[in-house]
Amino acid sequence: LLARIVVLLHLAFLWFVLFGGLFFSSLPWLIWLHVPAVAYAILTQIIGWRCPLTDLEKWLRSLGGQQPYSAGFLPRYVWSSIGSTVTDVFLTAGFIEAIILVNARAYLAWAAS
């Protein structure tokens, strides 16, 4: 149960990174949370940092008697949903591009105000 809660938190973080910029007009203070979240998500993909939420989920699963998966969170839950089971350079680049493109308009509007 705790591992599933961590998965939901992780997915919520991804949704926030991808779509958080869409809420700047109604919640302008959100940018101060969104900028570091986006930076962390992009750096995690580029540099290959390990996410503590992934490690926590795997640890909780092992405590529950389950075999933790060997890949990272994105290949396990996101890439597999589109039919891929490996972390591919193109998927990583596409993820980073999606983060930037979805949020670019919001950041440009915020910078212009």
C-alpha positions in Angstrom: 0.0 0.0 0.0 2.8 2.4 0.9 4.6 1.6 -2.3 1.4 2.4 -4.3 1.1 5.7 -2.5 4.7 6.6 -3.5 3.9 5.7 -7.1 0.9 8.0 -7.0 3.0 10.8 -5.5 5.6 10.2 -8.2 3.0 10.4 -11.0 1.6 13.6 -9.4 5.1 15.1 -9.5 5.4 14.2 -13.2 2.0 15.8 -14.0 3.0 18.9 -12.0 6.3 19.1 -14.0 4.5 18.7 -17.3 1.4 20.8 -16.7 2.2 23.0 -13.7 2.9 26.0 -15.9 -0.7 26.1 -17.0 -1.7 27.3 -13.6 0.5 30.4 -13.3 -2.2 32.8 -14.3 -4.5 31.7 -11.4 -1.7 30.7 -8.9 1.4 32.9 -9.7 3.3 31.7 -6.6 3.3 28.3 -8.1 6.2 29.2 -10.3 8.5 29.1 -7.3 7.7 25.4 -6.9 7.5 24.7 -10.6 10.9 26.0 -11.7 12.9 23.8 -9.3 10.7 20.8 -10.1 11.2 21.2 -13.8 15.0 21.7 -13.4 15.2 18.6 -11.2 13.2 16.5 -13.7 15.3 17.6 -16.6 18.6 17.2 -14.8 17.5 13.8 -13.6 17.0 12.7 -17.2 20.2 14.3 -18.6 22.6 13.4 -15.8 21.0 10.2 -14.8 20.4 11.0 -11.2 18.5 8.5 -9.2 15.2 9.7 -7.9 14.6 9.1 -4.2 10.9 8.4 -4.8 11.9 5.4 -7.0 14.3 4.2 -4.4 11.7 4.5 -1.7 9.1 2.6 -3.8 11.6 -0.2 -4.5 12.5 -0.4 -0.8 8.9 -0.5 0.3 8.2 -3.2 -2.3 11.1 -5.3 -1.0 9.8 -4.9 2.6 6.5 -6.2 1.4 8.1 -9.3 0.0 7.9 -8.2 -3.7 10.8 -8.2 -6.1 11.7 -4.6 -6.9 11.9 -3.9 -10.6 15.4 -3.1 -12.0 14.6 -0.2 -14.3 13.7 3.4 -13.3 10.3 4.8 -12.7 9.7 6.2 -16.2 10.5 2.9 -18.1 8.4 1.0 -15.6 5.3 3.1 -15.5 5.4 5.6 -18.4 7.4 4.2 -21.3 5.7 0.8 -20.8 2.3 2.4 -21.2 3.3 3.5 -24.7 4.8 0.1 -25.6 8.5 0.5 -24.7 10.3 -1.2 -21.9 13.7 0.5 -22.2 14.9 4.0 -21.6 15.6 5.2 -25.0 17.5 8.4 -25.8 14.6 9.5 -28.1 12.0 8.9 -25.3 14.2 10.9 -22.8 14.6 13.7 -25.4 10.9 13.7 -26.1 10.1 13.9 -22.4 12.4 16.9 -21.9 11.0 18.5 -25.1 7.4 17.9 -23.8 8.2 19.6 -20.5 9.7 22.6 -22.3 7.0 23.0 -25.0 4.0 22.5 -22.7 5.4 25.1 -20.2 7.1 27.5 -22.6 4.0 29.6 -23.2 3.3 30.0 -19.5 6.9 31.0 -18.7 6.9 33.5 -21.6 3.6 35.0 -20.4 5.0 35.2 -16.8 8.2 36.8 -18.0 6.3 39.4 -20.1 4.1 40.5 -17.1 
